[in-house]
């Protein structure tokens, strides 16, 4: 069984092109964790947030989720964030877990407050909002739609 040299060259070209696409994807995806100062946030539920997820302000990546754990006393999720050193967060910053769309990944959304004091390394965010899943929102709508209307008095009742 002899091999055609053209097939060998074409196979090498295909492998080279695939390797260059892979290199481009890894370099442009910014998958590296952000190094900076550490901030902790406590949530009742995080809804599929993972270590390595983005931390964003106004849609701009300013950090990375570096850890998650369950508080053994309160059974709440403690999320550790690493925020860029040049991003100074006001002390009244609000953290929430958001989604990149219906099927997208989760990320931590930070909404800076108006406080003149700033968070230091290893600080905890005092204000958080829990993740609202699509299932939670749909069940609330169903509950509102199926709730009995308040009783109404018959027309003319209560008038002298």
N, C-alpha and C positions, 0 to 999 in steps of 0.2 A: 504494500500500500504506500504509494508515494504522495507527498504533500505538495500542493501547489504553492510556490513562494508568494503569490499574490494574496492568497488566503491568510498566510502567516502575517504579512505586512498589514493587511486590513484588520486582523485581530489585534495587533499591537496598537494600531491607530485608535481603535474603539476603546481599548483599555486606557490609553493615554488621555483621550477626551473624557472618559468617565472619571478618571482620577482628578483631572483639572476641575470638573464640575463639583466633585466632592470637596476639594480644597477651597474653592470659591464659597460653597455653602457654609462650611465650618467657619471661615474667616469673616463672613458677612452676617452671620446669625447672632453675633454677640452673646454667646452662651456662657461666657466667662462670668464667674460671680463678681459682684461689685465689692471692693474692699473699702471699708470706711468705719464709721462708729456704729455701735450696736444699740438698738432700741427694741424694747419688748412691748407686745400688745396682747391683751387677753380678750378672747372671744367665746361666746357660748357655742358657736359652731362655725367651722371654716369652709365647709362645703366642697371638699376636694382640692383645697390649696395644697401645693407640694413644695418641698424644699427645692430651691432653685427658681421658683416663680419670681416674676418681676415685682418690684415696688415702684409705683408710679405716682407722679404729681402732674395733673393736667395732661395725662397721656404720655408723659416723658419718663423714661426709666431712670430712676434715681437710686435704685438699690435692688437688693435680692433677699428673698426669704432664705435664711441660713439654718433655721431649726424650728421644730415643732415638738411640743410635749404636752402631756395631760397633767394638769395640776392634781395631785392625789387627794387634796383636801376639798377643793371646790368642784372638781371634775370639769373644769373649763379648759379650753385650748390656749396654751401660751405659745405665741409665735414670736420668734426672734428674727429681727430684720437687720440687715447691714445697709447703711445709708451712706452715700458719697460724702466725703469730708467737707466739701465746699457747699453742701446743701444744709443750711441751718434751719431746723424745724422749730417753730414756736411751741411753747409748752402746751398750748391748747389745741394742738393738731388732732384731727379726728382720723382714725384708721377704719377702713371697711374692706371687706372682701368683695371683689367684683368679678365679672365674667367677661371674656372677650367675645361674647356673642352666645348664641344658643348652644353651639357645640364647641366653643373655644375654651381655652384654659382659664384658670383663675389667677388673679393677681391681687396684691394689696394696694388699695387706692388711698392716698394720703390727701387730706384737705387741710392745709395750713390755716391756723387761726390768726388772731390779731395780737396775741400776747407779746410783750416786749422781752420776756424771758425765753431762752432757748433750751432745748433738750441737750443734755450732756451724754457722754458715753455711758452705756448700761442703764439708761433711764427707761421708765415705763410710760407708755401713753395712757393717760387716764380716761380718754374718751374713745370708744370704739362702737361700731355698728356691726351687727351680725349679718352673715350671708343670707340673702333671700333667694332661695331657689325658685325655679319656674313652678315646681310642684307646690311649693308653699303659696305662691301667688294665685295659682289656679284654685287651690282648695279654699282660699279666702274668698275668691269671687263666687265659688259655688255656695259657700256658706251664706254670703250676703244675698245671693239670688234666691236661695231656698228659705230664707228666714221669713217667718210669718209677719205680715204687715201689722202695724199697731191697730188696735180696735178703734173704729170710728163711731161717733154717735150718729143716730139716725137724723135725717134732715128735719129741721124744725125743733129738735130736742134742745132743751136748755133756753129756749126763747119764750118769754111770757106772752 
